């Protein structure tokens, strides 16, 4: 069976890998190639964020956690790292935390915070990981082609729509909206643990170390299509992060980037009939594309099999 996957971010590529490795004839078509997608900008720590509904998200996240932990044993772009999250309000233990083996409360959060926890989680270096997924897809006989969303081929038995924000066009769905995220990367200076500090809904603070750099964020600005990096925003991000990790002040800045998270009131993962064709929609993952990727890919595979 011929399957076309629309979108080359982490959701599209993960779904394509699952389908190709299950024996389907898979072609990925995308306006933006993997390193041009929002996925490539992500700090990519396994952590459900800006996605719903809670029960389905928790299930997809658990599946993905297990997959990423297995990959961390042999794939250099995935590493297990411990870190801490600080919260301004006392918060119940999240439902997805039951998959974590070392989840524990922080005894004394920093000034200004009332709660917190620490745990070990996969951290994914997206530029490397996306190429890993492409290599795995091609090894299974799949292909990747750049194509305008308005000129996609329609000759497949099944189309899997993983277009992210592009689903506004491919699915005619205006409920998918951008949430602007700005980050910067600095040179690695020996930092090993990640940090999250939830200070406000729009001004995020996170520090995620990778092998050769450190991603510092960020912002969560709804309904903003602005892809330009803002120097004042970058300064504010760095200042917030340096309160918790002062060494960041002296670290050499490598790059500034912006990504637009594809938010939706709920992730859409379902199969519909369009004439004689089956379309499987899988989009609207907000800030949790990596975190939900393999769980959603398994569901996409099941929906295609049912078709």
C-alpha positions in Angstrom: 0.0 0.0 0.0 1.3 3.5 -0.9 1.2 6.0 1.9 2.0 9.7 1.6 3.1 11.5 4.8 2.7 15.3 4.7 5.2 17.0 7.0 8.9 16.4 7.9 8.9 17.4 11.5 9.4 14.9 14.3 5.7 13.7 14.1 5.8 13.2 10.3 9.2 11.5 10.3 8.4 9.2 13.3 5.1 8.2 11.7 6.8 7.6 8.4 9.5 5.4 10.0 6.8 3.3 11.7 4.9 2.8 8.5 8.0 2.1 6.4 9.4 -0.4 8.9 5.9 -2.1 8.9 6.3 -2.7 5.1 4.3 0.2 3.6 5.6 2.1 0.6 6.1 5.5 2.2 6.9 8.9 0.7 7.2 12.0 2.9 6.4 15.3 1.2 7.0 18.6 3.0 7.3 22.3 2.3 10.1 22.5 4.9 12.8 19.9 5.1 13.6 18.5 8.6 16.3 21.1 9.6 13.9 23.9 8.5 11.0 22.8 10.7 9.9 23.9 14.2 11.2 20.6 15.5 14.7 21.6 14.6 14.5 24.6 17.0 13.2 22.6 20.0 15.2 22.2 23.1 13.5 18.7 23.0 13.4 17.5 26.6 10.8 14.8 27.2 8.1 16.8 29.0 4.4 17.1 28.0 3.8 20.8 27.4 1.0 22.8 25.7 -1.0 19.8 24.6 -4.3 18.1 25.3 -6.4 16.0 26.1 -4.6 15.0 29.2 -5.4 11.2 29.1 -4.3 10.7 25.5 -1.3 12.9 26.0 -0.2 10.9 29.0 -0.5 7.6 27.0 1.4 8.9 24.0 4.1 10.4 26.3 4.6 7.1 28.2 5.1 5.2 25.0 7.5 7.8 23.7 9.5 7.8 27.0 10.1 4.1 26.7 11.2 4.4 23.1 13.6 7.2 23.8 15.1 5.5 26.8 15.8 2.5 24.6 17.3 4.7 21.9 19.6 6.5 24.5 21.5 3.2 24.9 22.8 3.4 21.3 21.8 6.6 19.5 24.1 9.5 20.3 21.4 12.2 19.7 19.4 10.9 22.7 20.7 11.1 26.2 19.2 10.7 29.6 19.8 13.7 31.8 18.6 14.6 35.3 17.2 18.1 36.1 14.9 20.2 38.2 11.7 22.1 37.6 10.6 24.9 40.0 7.0 26.0 40.3 5.4 29.2 41.7 2.4 27.3 43.0 2.0 24.0 44.9 1.2 21.5 42.2 -0.1 17.9 42.3 2.1 15.3 40.8 1.4 15.2 37.0 -0.3 12.1 35.6 2.6 11.4 33.2 5.1 11.2 36.0 4.3 7.5 36.8 6.6 6.4 34.0 9.6 8.1 35.7 11.7 5.9 38.0 13.4 8.7 40.1 10.7 11.4 40.3 11.0 13.3 43.6 9.9 16.6 45.2 12.5 19.4 45.6 13.0 19.9 49.3 13.7 23.7 49.3 12.8 25.6 46.1 14.6 28.9 45.4 13.2 32.2 46.5 10.0 33.0 44.7 9.0 29.4 44.1 6.8 27.2 46.2 7.2 23.8 44.7 9.4 21.7 42.4 10.5 18.3 41.5 13.5 16.5 39.9 13.7 13.5 37.6 15.8 11.9 34.8 14.4 12.3 31.3 15.5 11.9 27.7 17.0 15.0 26.1 17.1 14.9 22.3 19.5 16.9 20.1 17.1 17.7 17.3 19.4 18.5 14.4 21.1 15.1 14.8 18.0 13.2 15.7 16.0 14.4 12.7 18.8 13.2 10.5 18.7 9.9 12.3 15.0 9.6 11.6 15.6 10.4 7.9 18.4 7.8 7.7 16.1 5.2 9.4 13.2 6.1 7.0 15.5 5.7 3.9 16.9 2.4 5.2 13.4 1.1 5.4 12.7 2.1 1.8 11.0 5.4 2.4 11.7 8.7 0.7 11.7 12.4 1.5 10.8 15.1 -1.1 10.3 18.8 -0.8 6.9 19.9 -2.1 4.6 22.9 -1.8 1.6 22.1 0.3 -0.6 23.3 -2.5 1.0 20.9 -5.0 1.0 17.6 -3.1 0.5 14.4 -5.0 -2.8 12.6 -4.4 -2.2 9.2 -5.8 -1.7 7.3 -2.6 -4.1 4.9 -0.9 -3.7 6.7 2.4 -2.5 10.2 3.2 -1.1 10.9 6.7 -1.4 14.6 7.5 1.4 15.7 9.9 1.7 19.2 8.6 1.8 21.0 12.0 0.8 24.6 11.4 0.4 23.7 7.8 -2.8 21.8 8.8 -4.6 25.2 8.6 -4.3 24.6 4.8 -4.1 20.8 4.4 -7.0 20.1 6.8 -8.7 23.5 6.5 -8.4 23.7 10.3 -8.2 27.3 11.7 -8.1 26.0 15.3 -4.4 25.3 14.8 -2.6 28.4 15.8 1.1 29.4 16.3 2.7 29.8 19.8 6.0 31.7 19.2 9.0 30.3 21.0 12.4 32.1 21.0 15.6 30.4 22.1 19.3 30.9 22.0 22.2 28.5 22.2 25.5 29.0 24.0 28.7 27.1 24.1 28.8 24.1 26.4 30.9 24.8 29.6 30.3 21.5 31.4 26.7 21.8 32.3 25.0 18.4 32.6 21.6 19.0 34.3 18.6 20.7 32.7 16.5 23.3 34.5 12.9 24.5 34.1 11.5 27.5 36.1 7.8 28.3 35.5 7.7 32.0 36.3 4.9 33.1 34.0 2.8 31.6 31.2 4.4 33.7 28.4 8.0 34.1 29.7 9.5 30.6 30.1 12.8 29.8 31.6 14.5 26.6 30.6 18.1 25.5 30.2 18.8 22.3 28.4 22.4 21.1 28.0 23.4 19.1 24.9 26.8 17.6 24.0 28.3 20.7 22.3 25.9 23.5 23.3 23.2 24.6 25.7 19.7 25.7 24.6 18.2 28.5 26.7 14.6 29.6 26.4 12.2 30.9 26.1 8.8 32.4 25.2 5.3 31.1 24.8 3.5 33.8 22.8 0.1 32.7 21.3 -1.1 33.8 17.9 2.3 35.3 16.9 3.6 34.5 13.4 6.8 36.5 14.0 9.9 34.5 13.0 12.3 37.3 13.6 14.6 37.1 16.7 14.2 40.0 19.1 17.4 41.1 20.8 15.5 42.5 23.9 13.7 39.2 24.3 17.0 37.3 24.0 18.5 39.5 26.7 15.5 38.9 29.0 15.7 35.1 28.4 19.4 35.0 29.3 18.9 37.2 32.4 16.2 34.9 33.7 18.2 31.8 33.2 21.4 33.3 34.7 19.6 33.9 38.0 19.6 30.1 38.4 22.9 29.3 36.5 25.2 32.3 36.8 27.9 30.8 34.5 25.5 31.4 31.5 26.4 35.1 31.7 30.0 34.4 30.5 29.0 31.7 27.9 29.6 32.5 24.3 26.4 32.9 22.3 26.2 30.7 19.2 22.8 31.3 17.7 19.4 32.8 18.1 16.3 31.0 16.8 12.5 31.2 16.7 10.0 28.4 16.2 6.2 28.4 16.0 4.6 25.6 18.0 1.5 24.2 16.3 -1.1 24.6 19.1 -4.6 23.3 19.1 -7.3 22.9 21.8 -6.6 19.1 21.4 -4.2 17.0 19.4 -6.0 15.7 16.4 -5.1 12.0 15.7 -7.9 10.3 13.8 -8.8 8.7 10.4 -11.4 10.2 8.0 -12.6 9.2 4.6 -12.3 11.8 1.8 -13.9 10.3 -1.3 -12.2 7.1 -2.1 -9.1 8.0 0.0 -8.3 7.6 3.7 -6.7 10.6 5.4 -5.1 10.1 8.8 -4.7 13.4 10.6 -2.0 13.8 13.3 -1.3 17.4 14.2 -1.7 20.0 16.9 1.0 18.8 19.3 1.8 22.3 20.7 5.1 22.1 22.6 5.1 18.3 22.9 6.0 17.0 19.4 9.1 15.1 20.6 7.4 14.0 23.8 4.4 12.4 22.0 6.1 11.4 18.8 6.4 7.6 19.1 3.1 7.2 20.8 1.4 9.1 18.0 3.4 7.2 15.4 2.1 3.9 16.8 -1.5 5.2 16.7 -1.0 6.4 13.1 0.3 2.9 12.1 -2.8 1.4 13.7 -5.1 3.7 11.9 -3.4 3.0 8.5 -3.7 -0.7 9.2 -7.4 -0.3 9.9 -7.8 1.6 6.6 
